[in-house]
Amino acid sequence: MQLPTHPILRAVAWLSVPFLVAGCSSSDSRAQAALGAYQSAAAANDMFGARRALLQLVRAKDDVSDYWAELGKVQTAIGSYNDAYYAFTRAYELDRSNPELIKALTELALRSGDIGAAQSHAEELEVVSPGDPWVKIVKGWGAYSDSHFDQSLAISDELLAASPSDPIATQLKARSLISLNREPDAVELLTKQVQAQPSDFGSYQLLSRIYEHQGDWAKVADCARHMVALNPADRNGMLLLVKAALRSGDAATGRDTSLKLLQPDADPQMVASVLDLWADYWPSPQRIADARRLAAAASPSQRLVYAAFLSRIGSPADALRLAAATATLPVRADNAEANAVAGDALLRSGNLAGAKTRLDAVLAFDPGDATALRARSELELRTGNAAAAIHDAQKLITVLPDSARDRLLLARAFTAAGQKDWANRTLWSAFQDIPANESIYAALRGTRNGNADAMNEVQEEFERQRGAKLTKGLL
């Protein structure tokens, strides 16, 4: 996002004046200190330090438009778009004649998907700055959001005629082409765009979605490499590279990228996301060796994630060893998850009685523990108690409603209980609630075998979901 440079140095000069005379106010003193801290952080390219200093600055002097505008720029740079929108709004309230502030508000509203606010700001912008391209940009995206794809395509062509290779106009045209079922034309446009503008992250991102839609994982991986190079801090881009590399057969790249994410200080949820990809797309025994090695240096919370993964892929003894130190009894808040992981590992080791005792204890303490609910439902299926398995799986999906894995568990439980209609309802509900999920789609298709019309209905809906995912979001 290209934002205007605001003349904060004018305020620096103004603010220094009170210190030349006696009796300067405490707010001036705080503002002067904050401004100095901001300048130092900006010089060191410390964006978070700059944000802290600017927040202190606007608290000390909340009536200076330039300060709020500078804060808006910094918030945008670090991806805090809602906070940036608020900061620019405050700046605009203090300086309503500044078209650059209206332009920033217009762009932020559009990027957040708030077409109504973007159109409102664009109308103001047209008054104070006739002919500004953002007015036409908003009209184009407004047409696109209303499914007037021919109109949005025409506007994108006008914008590109005036500014070839403009990233936002290119996005508008590419998405319009996709929505008009002209996907090859969109690929050609975006390919030329990234050749002309190698730093256009958004075009690589959309191109990767198209290749994913086509199932060309090698090309998805190539796009993801560029995205990671452009924004090394983007963990989603790195996860995409792991997935695409593994799915295209490039295990070396998938593993190397995974190891960059699986640092000792990584968030446990990030560790779980990587290991889920390993479980689904990397059958090599190397994943077991790597998980053992990484778990040895992991934090306690990470170690449980590695333990659950090792148990899931066939190494429950490793899971029990990793969880042993913390899976002590009685169950308490600080050891409940460790006991749940141990219970799951006992189940997978064949110790059904030990698993049930441990899982019952966890769920008596915390009825919503997802790991324990999942493991106990699996145990109940194994021991022929389908009704109990249904009960636990239903609780589980209220805790994790977006988990495809757990929706499939509930469907299996209904099938085991002989309740085929409920199993089908569960799969159809999951198909609607978690769109474009391949595992749910495959399971649902399996229930339609022999019924050509029903198979076609499911396939058409799946393709519609995948198309919606492809063009999801604006900028």
C-alpha positions as CSV (number, residue, x, y, z in Angstrom):
1,M,0.0,0.0,0.0
2,Q,1.5,3.3,-1.1
3,L,0.7,6.0,1.5
4,P,1.4,9.7,1.5
5,T,4.4,11.0,3.4
6,H,3.0,13.5,6.0
7,P,5.1,16.5,7.0
8,I,5.7,15.4,10.6
9,L,8.9,17.4,10.6
10,R,6.8,20.6,10.6
11,A,5.5,19.5,13.9
12,V,9.0,18.7,15.2
13,A,10.0,22.3,14.6
14,W,6.8,23.6,16.2
15,L,7.1,21.3,19.2
16,S,10.7,22.4,19.9
17,V,9.7,26.0,20.4
18,P,8.2,25.6,23.9
19,F,11.4,24.2,25.2
20,L,13.2,27.5,24.4
21,V,11.0,29.3,26.9
22,A,10.4,28.6,30.6
23,G,7.3,26.8,31.8
24,C,6.7,24.4,29.0
25,S,3.7,22.1,29.7
26,S,4.0,18.4,30.7
27,S,2.2,17.4,27.6
28,D,4.8,19.2,25.5
29,S,7.5,17.4,27.4
30,R,5.9,14.0,26.9
31,A,5.4,14.8,23.2
32,Q,9.0,15.9,22.7
33,A,10.3,12.6,24.3
34,A,7.9,10.5,22.2
35,L,8.9,12.3,19.0
36,G,12.5,11.7,19.7
37,A,11.8,8.0,20.4
38,Y,9.9,7.8,17.1
39,Q,12.7,9.4,15.1
40,S,15.2,6.9,16.6
41,A,13.0,3.9,15.9
42,A,12.3,5.1,12.4
43,A,16.0,5.5,11.7
44,A,16.6,1.9,12.9
45,N,13.6,0.7,10.8
46,D,12.0,-0.5,14.0
47,M,8.3,-0.3,13.0
48,F,7.0,-1.7,16.3
49,G,9.1,0.8,18.3
50,A,7.9,3.5,16.0
51,R,4.3,2.6,16.7
52,R,4.8,2.6,20.4
53,A,6.4,6.1,20.2
54,L,3.6,7.4,18.0
55,L,1.0,6.1,20.3
56,Q,2.6,8.0,23.2
57,L,2.9,11.0,20.9
58,V,-0.9,11.1,20.1
59,R,-1.7,10.6,23.7
60,A,0.4,13.6,24.6
61,K,-0.8,15.7,21.7
62,D,-4.1,14.4,20.2
63,D,-4.9,17.5,18.2
64,V,-2.1,17.3,15.6
65,S,-3.3,15.7,12.3
66,D,0.3,14.9,11.1
67,Y,0.9,12.8,14.2
68,W,-2.2,10.7,13.6
69,A,-1.4,10.4,9.9
70,E,2.1,9.2,10.6
71,L,0.7,6.6,13.1
72,G,-1.7,5.5,10.4
73,K,1.2,4.9,8.0
74,V,3.1,2.8,10.6
75,Q,0.0,0.8,11.5
76,T,-0.6,0.0,7.9
77,A,3.1,-1.0,7.4
78,I,2.8,-3.6,10.1
79,G,-0.6,-4.9,8.9
80,S,-2.8,-3.4,11.6
81,Y,-5.4,-2.1,9.2
82,N,-8.2,-1.5,11.6
83,D,-5.9,0.6,13.8
84,A,-4.6,2.4,10.7
85,Y,-8.1,3.2,9.6
86,Y,-8.9,4.7,13.1
87,A,-5.7,6.8,13.0
88,F,-6.3,8.2,9.5
89,T,-9.9,8.9,10.6
90,R,-8.6,11.0,13.5
91,A,-6.2,12.8,11.2
92,Y,-9.0,13.5,8.7
93,E,-11.2,14.9,11.5
94,L,-8.4,17.4,12.3
95,D,-7.7,18.3,8.6
96,R,-10.7,17.7,6.4
97,S,-9.1,19.6,3.4
98,N,-6.3,17.1,2.9
99,P,-7.1,14.8,-0.1
100,E,-4.2,12.5,0.8
101,L,-6.0,11.5,4.1
102,I,-9.3,10.9,2.2
103,K,-7.3,8.8,-0.3
104,A,-5.7,6.7,2.5
105,L,-9.2,6.1,4.1
106,T,-10.6,5.1,0.8
107,E,-7.9,2.6,0.2
108,L,-8.0,1.1,3.7
109,A,-11.8,0.8,3.5
110,L,-11.5,-1.0,0.2
111,R,-8.7,-3.3,1.4
112,S,-10.8,-4.3,4.4
113,G,-13.7,-5.2,2.1
114,D,-16.0,-2.3,3.3
115,I,-17.3,-1.3,-0.1
116,G,-19.9,1.1,1.4
117,A,-17.3,3.1,3.4
118,A,-14.9,3.1,0.4
119,Q,-17.6,4.5,-1.9
120,S,-18.5,7.2,0.7
121,H,-14.9,8.3,1.0
122,A,-14.5,8.2,-2.8
123,E,-17.4,10.6,-3.1
124,E,-15.6,13.0,-0.8
125,L,-12.4,12.5,-2.7
126,E,-14.1,13.3,-6.0
127,V,-15.1,16.7,-4.5
128,V,-11.7,17.7,-3.2
129,S,-9.6,16.0,-5.8
130,P,-11.5,15.6,-9.1
131,G,-10.0,13.0,-11.4
132,D,-8.1,11.1,-8.6
133,P,-7.7,7.5,-9.9
134,W,-9.0,6.1,-6.5
135,V,-12.5,7.3,-7.4
136,K,-12.5,5.1,-10.5
137,I,-10.8,2.2,-8.6
138,V,-13.6,2.2,-6.1
139,K,-16.2,2.3,-8.8
140,G,-14.5,-0.7,-10.4
141,W,-14.4,-2.8,-7.2
142,G,-18.0,-1.7,-6.4
143,A,-19.1,-3.1,-9.8
144,Y,-17.1,-6.3,-9.1
145,S,-18.6,-6.8,-5.7
146,D,-22.1,-6.4,-7.3
147,S,-21.2,-9.2,-9.8
148,H,-21.1,-6.7,-12.7
149,F,-18.0,-8.3,-14.1
150,D,-18.2,-6.8,-17.6
151,Q,-18.3,-3.4,-16.1
152,S,-15.5,-4.0,-13.6
153,L,-13.4,-5.4,-16.5
154,A,-14.0,-2.3,-18.6
155,I,-13.0,0.0,-15.7
156,S,-9.9,-2.0,-15.1
157,D,-8.9,-1.6,-18.7
158,E,-9.4,2.2,-18.4
159,L,-7.2,2.2,-15.3
160,L,-4.4,0.1,-16.9
161,A,-4.5,2.3,-20.0
162,A,-3.6,5.2,-17.8
163,S,-1.2,3.3,-15.6
164,P,0.1,0.1,-17.1
165,S,1.1,-2.6,-14.5
166,D,-0.8,-0.8,-11.7
167,P,-1.2,-3.6,-9.1
168,I,-4.7,-2.8,-7.9
169,A,-6.0,-2.4,-11.5
170,T,-4.3,-5.7,-12.4
171,Q,-6.0,-7.4,-9.5
172,L,-9.4,-6.0,-10.5
173,K,-8.9,-7.2,-14.1
174,A,-7.6,-10.6,-13.2
175,R,-10.5,-11.3,-10.8
176,S,-13.0,-10.0,-13.3
177,L,-11.6,-12.4,-15.9
178,I,-11.8,-15.3,-13.5
179,S,-15.4,-14.5,-12.7
180,L,-16.1,-14.4,-16.4
181,N,-14.7,-17.9,-16.8
182,R,-11.6,-16.6,-18.5
183,E,-9.0,-18.1,-16.2
184,P,-6.3,-18.6,-18.9
185,D,-6.5,-14.9,-19.7
186,A,-6.1,-14.1,-16.0
187,V,-3.0,-16.3,-15.8
188,E,-1.5,-14.6,-18.8
189,L,-2.2,-11.1,-17.3
190,L,-0.8,-12.0,-13.9
191,T,2.3,-13.7,-15.4
192,K,3.1,-10.6,-17.4
193,Q,2.4,-8.5,-14.3
194,V,4.9,-10.3,-12.1
195,Q,7.5,-10.2,-14.9
196,A,7.1,-6.4,-15.2
197,Q,6.6,-5.8,-11.4
198,P,8.5,-8.6,-9.5
199,S,7.6,-7.0,-6.2
200,D,3.8,-7.3,-6.8
201,F,3.0,-9.6,-3.9
202,G,-0.8,-9.5,-4.5
203,S,-0.4,-10.8,-8.1
204,Y,1.8,-13.7,-6.9
205,Q,-0.8,-14.5,-4.3
206,L,-3.7,-14.5,-6.8
207,L,-1.7,-16.5,-9.3
208,S,-1.0,-19.1,-6.6
209,R,-4.7,-19.5,-6.0
210,I,-5.4,-20.1,-9.6
211,Y,-2.7,-22.7,-9.9
212,E,-4.0,-24.3,-6.7
213,H,-7.5,-24.4,-8.3
214,Q,-5.9,-26.1,-11.3
215,G,-4.0,-28.6,-9.1
216,D,-0.6,-27.4,-10.4
217,W,1.2,-27.6,-7.1
218,A,4.7,-27.1,-8.6
219,K,3.6,-23.7,-9.9
220,V,1.9,-22.9,-6.5
221,A,5.3,-23.6,-4.9
222,D,7.0,-21.3,-7.4
223,C,4.6,-18.5,-6.5
224,A,5.0,-19.2,-2.8
225,R,8.8,-18.9,-3.1
226,H,8.4,-15.4,-4.5
227,M,5.9,-14.5,-1.8
228,V,8.3,-15.6,0.9
229,A,11.2,-13.8,-0.7
230,L,9.1,-10.6,-0.8
231,N,7.8,-10.9,2.7
232,P,9.9,-13.3,4.8
233,A,7.8,-12.5,7.9
234,D,4.6,-13.9,6.2
235,R,4.1,-17.2,7.9
236,N,1.0,-18.0,5.7
237,G,3.2,-17.8,2.7
238,M,5.7,-20.2,4.2
239,L,2.9,-22.6,5.1
240,L,1.7,-22.5,1.5
241,L,5.2,-23.2,0.3
242,V,5.4,-26.2,2.7
243,K,2.1,-27.6,1.4
244,A,2.8,-26.9,-2.3
245,A,6.3,-28.4,-2.1
246,L,5.1,-31.6,-0.4
247,R,2.1,-32.0,-2.7
248,S,4.3,-31.5,-5.8
249,G,6.8,-34.1,-4.6
250,D,9.6,-31.6,-3.6
251,A,10.1,-33.0,-0.1
252,A,13.4,-31.3,0.3
253,T,11.9,-27.8,-0.1
254,G,8.9,-28.8,2.1
255,R,11.2,-30.0,4.8
256,D,13.6,-27.1,4.7
257,T,10.8,-24.5,4.8
258,S,9.1,-26.5,7.6
259,L,12.3,-26.3,9.7
260,K,12.4,-22.6,9.4
261,L,9.0,-22.4,10.9
262,L,9.6,-25.0,13.6
263,Q,11.8,-22.9,15.8
264,P,11.9,-23.4,19.6
265,D,10.1,-20.1,20.1
266,A,7.4,-20.8,17.5
267,D,3.8,-20.5,18.5
268,P,2.4,-24.1,19.3
269,Q,-0.5,-23.4,16.8
270,M,2.1,-22.8,14.1
271,V,3.9,-26.0,15.0
272,A,0.5,-27.9,14.8
273,S,-0.2,-26.4,11.4
274,V,3.1,-27.6,10.0
275,L,2.8,-31.0,11.5
276,D,-0.7,-31.3,10.0
277,L,0.8,-30.9,6.6
278,W,3.4,-33.5,7.4
279,A,0.7,-35.9,8.5
280,D,-1.3,-35.3,5.3
281,Y,1.3,-35.0,2.6
282,W,4.7,-36.3,3.7
283,P,4.7,-40.1,4.3
284,S,8.5,-40.3,4.7
285,P,10.0,-41.8,7.9
286,Q,12.1,-38.7,8.0
287,R,9.2,-36.8,9.5
288,I,9.4,-39.1,12.6
289,A,13.1,-38.6,13.0
290,D,12.7,-34.8,12.6
291,A,9.8,-34.6,15.1
292,R,11.8,-36.6,17.7
293,R,14.8,-34.3,17.3
294,L,12.7,-31.0,17.3
295,A,10.7,-32.2,20.3
296,A,13.9,-32.6,22.3
297,A,14.6,-28.9,22.0
298,A,11.0,-27.7,22.2
299,S,9.2,-25.8,24.9
300,P,6.8,-27.8,27.1
301,S,3.7,-26.6,25.1
302,Q,5.4,-27.4,21.8
303,R,6.5,-30.8,23.1
304,L,2.9,-31.9,23.5
305,V,2.1,-30.9,19.9
306,Y,5.0,-33.1,18.7
307,A,3.8,-35.9,21.0
308,A,0.3,-35.8,19.6
309,F,1.7,-35.8,16.0
310,L,4.0,-38.8,16.7
311,S,1.1,-40.7,18.2
312,R,-1.1,-39.9,15.2
313,I,1.4,-41.1,12.6
314,G,2.1,-44.4,14.4
315,S,4.7,-43.7,17.1
316,P,2.6,-43.6,20.3
317,A,5.6,-44.8,22.4
318,D,7.4,-41.5,21.5
319,A,4.3,-39.6,22.5
320,L,4.1,-41.3,25.9
321,R,7.8,-40.6,26.5
322,L,7.4,-36.9,25.6
323,A,4.3,-36.4,27.7
324,A,5.4,-38.4,30.7
325,A,7.0,-35.6,32.6
326,T,3.9,-33.5,32.6
327,A,1.1,-36.1,32.4
328,T,0.9,-36.6,36.1
329,L,-2.2,-37.3,38.2
330,P,-4.5,-35.9,39.5
331,V,-5.5,-33.9,36.5
332,R,-5.1,-30.2,36.9
333,A,-5.3,-27.1,34.7
334,D,-1.5,-27.3,34.1
335,N,-1.4,-30.9,33.1
336,A,-4.8,-31.6,31.5
337,E,-3.6,-31.5,27.9
338,A,-0.6,-33.6,28.7
339,N,-2.9,-36.3,30.2
340,A,-5.1,-36.0,27.1
341,V,-2.2,-36.6,24.8
342,A,-1.0,-39.5,27.0
343,G,-4.6,-41.0,26.9
344,D,-4.6,-40.8,23.1
345,A,-1.2,-42.5,23.0
346,L,-2.3,-45.3,25.3
347,L,-5.3,-45.9,23.0
348,R,-3.0,-46.1,20.0
349,S,-0.7,-48.4,21.9
350,G,-3.6,-50.8,22.5
351,N,-4.0,-50.1,26.2
352,L,-7.7,-49.4,26.0
353,A,-8.4,-49.7,29.8
354,G,-5.5,-47.3,30.6
355,A,-6.6,-44.9,27.9
356,K,-10.2,-44.8,29.1
357,T,-9.2,-44.2,32.7
358,R,-6.9,-41.3,31.7
359,L,-9.4,-39.8,29.2
360,D,-12.3,-40.0,31.6
361,A,-10.2,-38.2,34.2
362,V,-9.3,-35.4,31.8
363,L,-12.9,-34.9,30.7
364,A,-14.2,-35.0,34.3
365,F,-11.9,-32.0,34.9
366,D,-12.4,-30.3,31.5
367,P,-15.5,-31.5,29.5
368,G,-14.4,-29.5,26.5
369,D,-10.8,-30.8,26.0
370,A,-10.7,-31.5,22.3
371,T,-7.8,-33.9,22.4
372,A,-9.5,-36.1,25.0
373,L,-12.9,-35.9,23.3
374,R,-11.4,-37.0,20.0
375,A,-9.5,-39.9,21.6
376,R,-12.4,-41.1,23.7
377,S,-14.7,-41.1,20.7
378,E,-12.2,-43.2,18.8
379,L,-11.9,-45.5,21.8
380,E,-15.6,-45.9,22.0
381,L,-15.8,-46.7,18.3
382,R,-13.1,-49.3,18.8
383,T,-15.0,-50.9,21.7
384,G,-18.3,-50.9,19.9
385,N,-20.0,-48.2,21.9
386,A,-21.2,-46.1,18.9
387,A,-23.8,-44.1,20.9
388,A,-21.1,-42.8,23.3
389,A,-18.8,-42.1,20.3
390,I,-21.5,-40.0,18.8
391,H,-22.0,-38.1,22.0
392,D,-18.3,-37.2,22.4
393,A,-17.9,-36.4,18.7
394,Q,-20.9,-34.0,18.8
395,K,-19.3,-32.2,21.8
396,L,-16.0,-32.1,19.9
397,I,-17.4,-30.3,16.9
398,T,-18.9,-27.7,19.1
399,V,-15.4,-27.0,20.4
400,L,-13.8,-27.2,17.0
401,P,-16.5,-26.4,14.4
402,D,-14.1,-25.8,11.6
403,S,-12.2,-29.1,11.9
404,A,-12.8,-31.3,8.9
405,R,-11.1,-34.2,10.7
406,D,-13.6,-34.1,13.5
407,R,-16.7,-33.8,11.3
408,L,-15.5,-37.0,9.6
409,L,-15.2,-38.6,13.0
410,L,-18.8,-37.8,13.8
411,A,-20.0,-39.2,10.4
412,R,-18.0,-42.4,11.1
413,A,-19.7,-42.7,14.5
414,F,-23.2,-42.3,13.0
415,T,-22.3,-44.9,10.4
416,A,-21.1,-47.3,13.1
417,A,-24.4,-46.8,14.9
418,G,-26.3,-47.8,11.7
419,Q,-27.6,-44.2,11.4
420,K,-26.8,-43.7,7.7
421,D,-29.1,-40.8,7.3
422,W,-27.5,-38.9,10.1
423,A,-24.1,-39.7,8.8
424,N,-25.1,-38.2,5.4
425,R,-26.6,-35.1,7.1
426,T,-23.3,-34.7,9.0
427,L,-21.3,-34.8,5.9
428,W,-23.6,-32.4,4.0
429,S,-23.5,-30.0,6.9
430,A,-19.7,-30.2,7.0
431,F,-19.6,-29.7,3.2
432,Q,-21.5,-26.4,3.6
433,D,-19.8,-25.2,6.8
434,I,-16.2,-26.0,5.7
435,P,-16.3,-25.2,1.9
436,A,-13.9,-26.6,-0.6
437,N,-12.4,-29.2,1.7
438,E,-11.1,-32.1,-0.2
439,S,-11.5,-34.8,2.5
440,I,-15.1,-33.9,3.2
441,Y,-15.8,-33.8,-0.5
442,A,-14.3,-37.2,-1.0
443,A,-16.3,-38.7,1.9
444,L,-19.6,-37.1,0.6
445,R,-19.0,-38.5,-2.9
446,G,-18.6,-41.9,-1.4
447,T,-22.1,-41.7,-0.1
448,R,-23.4,-40.9,-3.6
449,N,-21.9,-43.9,-5.5
450,G,-24.3,-45.3,-8.0
451,N,-26.4,-42.1,-8.1
452,A,-25.2,-40.1,-11.1
453,D,-27.5,-37.1,-10.4
454,A,-26.4,-36.9,-6.8
455,M,-22.7,-37.2,-7.7
456,N,-23.1,-34.4,-10.2
457,E,-24.9,-32.2,-7.7
458,V,-22.0,-32.6,-5.2
459,Q,-19.4,-32.1,-7.8
460,E,-21.0,-28.9,-9.1
461,E,-21.3,-27.5,-5.6
462,F,-17.7,-28.4,-4.8
463,E,-16.6,-26.5,-8.0
464,R,-18.7,-23.5,-7.0
465,Q,-17.0,-23.5,-3.6
466,R,-13.6,-23.7,-5.1
467,G,-14.4,-20.9,-7.4
468,A,-15.6,-18.7,-4.5
469,K,-12.4,-19.5,-2.6
470,L,-10.4,-18.5,-5.6
471,T,-11.8,-15.0,-5.7
472,K,-12.4,-14.5,-2.0
473,G,-11.6,-11.0,-0.7
474,L,-10.9,-7.8,-2.6
475,L,-7.3,-6.7,-2.3
